[in-house]
Structures are given as C-alpha cells and as structure tokens.
Amino acid sequence: MKKLSYLLTLLLLVTLMTGCKAFHTLMDSKLKAAQGAPYELIVVCNQQLWFNVMQFPESGFKGTVVDYRNILKVLVDPSLAAASAGVQYDVTASPQVVVTLQGPTREALTQYVAEHRAELVQTFEGAERDRSIAFANKFNQTESGKLVREKFGVEMKIPKGYILAQQSDDFLWFRYEFPAASQGFMLYSYPYEGKQSLSEEALLAARNRFAARIPGPSDGSYMTTSKVFTPRYRFFRLEGRAWVEMRGFWDVEGDFMGGPFVSYTTVDTATDRVFTLDCYVYSPKLPKRNYMREVEHLLHLVKFPAATGSASATVTAGRREAAKSDAPASRDANPKPEAISSES
C-alpha cells in the first residue's frame, strides 16, 4: 500500500509538468466485463511515464481501454475553484473504479494529493478487495466451508482452487498451487488463557507450533517463522471485532524455502478459544504483492455467529460427528499430509 501511495504521488508530480487537456465524461457504452489484471492501473494523461502502470493520452482513451478495472484521470482546469477528486464505479464495465483528480493549477493538485493520498490509495485497494470477496462469494467450496464451521464454529467462504492439504481437531491447512507460485493458509484454535495469549511472544510461539505441522520438501523439514526479520504486530477492528495482525517472513527448517506471511488472530468468546487465520505465499520467481493481497482478503470471508453460544454448539456437534467416524470430514481431505513444494 505504501508503494502504491508513493507511486500515485510521483505520477501526479510528473504528470503536472505538462498538464492534461480537460475532460469530464467517459465514453457511453454498455456495461461489460472489466479488462485488466488485479492492481493494474491505467493513467489517462498526455505524458509518458516510466512506472508500473499503463499510461494513455486522452486521444487513446477509447475502445477497450475505457473498460479497464482501475482508471486514474488527471485534469488541470483553470476554471475550477479548488482541487478535488471524484470516484465513479462501473462506468463502462463491471467491476470498475474510475478516479478523477482535478484542480485549477498544478500546485493545487500536488497539495491535494499530499493531503489525501491515503484515501486515494484506499479507493483502488478497496475496489480490488471487494472484487476478490465477490468472487469468493460466488465461487466457493461448500464442503470446505462446512468443515471450517464444524471445527471452529466460524463461517468462511473458501474460494475455488484451494485444496485441503491437512486437518486435525484444531487445525486446517489449505493450499492453492500455481505453476510458479503457491498460496496457502492455516486455520487453528487453542484455549484462551487471558490477555497474555495475545502477546507477541505467545502469538509467535503458537504460530511456530502449528506451522511445524506443515512438512517441507525434504525429510524432517517443516515450516517456521524466520528469525532474521522480527514480525510486526498491530491491533485493529473489523466489523466491531478486535484482531491482532502479525506480519513477517516464514522459513523452512531443514531446507531452503521462504516467503511472506500474515496472520490474523482474535478471541472467540463463545468458545473461549483463540482463533487464527494464517496466510502465506511462496513465489521465488514472480512478484509476491498480488499473491499476498489475495490471501489478505481471506480475512473478509470469515464471519463469527452473532448469537452467543451458537459457535460452541456447532463446534461440539462437529467434534462428536468426527469421533463417530474415521472418514475425513471433507471430501477434499487427504489422508496423508502433503508437503509444501519447492518446485514452484
């Protein structure tokens, strides 16, 4: 997010060196599927920019270009009283966000971006998050979601593509394999023993304890948290629920693998247990940003029951059913744990 914020500032500063011809409306057309990859941004302005964006002059802003998912338009118009920004959604395609920055002078626009760049970045980031959530709500795995509910008393939409790699009473591991990358996440739970359960030391120890269940590519190897970089922690609220975020890097003990991870931990007061969603990415050859953004969005697919006691009843019932049968609780379950692969 900081990188995109910095990029927006640079884009505007370079763009304002030449100015852009005024424009106020987009081309009229029927809504269609939005073009472009996640986090790909089109900047509409008559200035060549050497950044990780797609830049088009106003004269080239036509055809399929107007249907891109993320569009930033920059306008210098002396007739305007002050600088401002406008946001439009699904103008010519869906899902689409179009942000227009406009002001009377270059200096006014520069000042506006300096004061509001966080909001501008959040507009694009929020749009990508909403697209990811909408996809998961439409294309998810019913059986995997049922398994999560039975084990933890939590509702979670598991997006298509993830496979269940390992499970136990207090632990689930899902993975999504690509030709040159891998995404995965763990769900785990353990008794809440007071505020100390949410301390940095306790959360790190819990992560290493559960991550060790994920085998590495060689015999005896397993996932752990990197000791080279100290994880960063922060508390935040999402829809009224308090969470602790831990962000850092993971390694494989006994082998040579690693990558970024982020975990989200909360206390389920209905069961008096700590619940964690722990996400990771392995991508040694490709940029990791988009892969990480996608797993970060998984948190928004987690919902706790509103009624007190319903979660506890669900978990208890699920564990009773598991005790009655030796069969896996999900058709996605694998009887033998798989290892994280170093071939990606």
Secondary structure, 3 states (H helix, E strand, C coil): CHHHHHHHHHHHHHHCCCCCCCCCCCCCCCCEECECCCCCCEEECCCCCCCCCEEECHHHCCHHHHHECEEEEEEECCCCCCCEEEEEECCCEECCEEEEEEECCHHHHHHHHHHHHHHHHHHHHHHHHHHHHHHHHHCECHHHHHHHHHHHCCEECCECCCEEEEEECCEEEEEEECCCCEEEEEEEEEECCCHHHHCHHHHHHHHHHHHCCCECCCCCCEEEECCCCCCEEEEEEECCEEEEEEEEEEEEECCCCEEEEEEEEEEECCCCEEEEEEEEEECCCCCCHHHHHHHHHHHHHEECCCCCCHHHHHHHHHHHHHHHCCCCCCCCCCCCCCCCCCCC
